[in-house]
């Protein structure tokens, strides 16, 4: 497992079969990163299937309620909100959660 807060990592986390504990591992690493990057305005980015975005938000609320996370996806914000979203608008967050499709679309721009 690799993450941006770990030496020698390329900022990646695994995606594999369900039920292997990835969620709690990722949340643990985010809490660790939160302590190491205090004052850093850039949130971590979690990219997941759109059908799981609400699940991630629920797990964060359940296990690490102090983690400041936001779903950055049309299903969770108005079109006007999405148009006005800038990197500065994400400052203060620990985590931005988005979908595979939206992340790929942003890369194509």
Buried (B, 14 or more C-beta within 10 A) or exposed (E): EBBBBBEEEEEEBEEEEEEEEBBEBBBBBBBEBBEEBEEEEEBBBBBBEBEBBBEBBEBBEEEBEEBEBBBBBBEBBEEEEEEEBEEEEBEEBBBBBBBEEBBEEEEEE
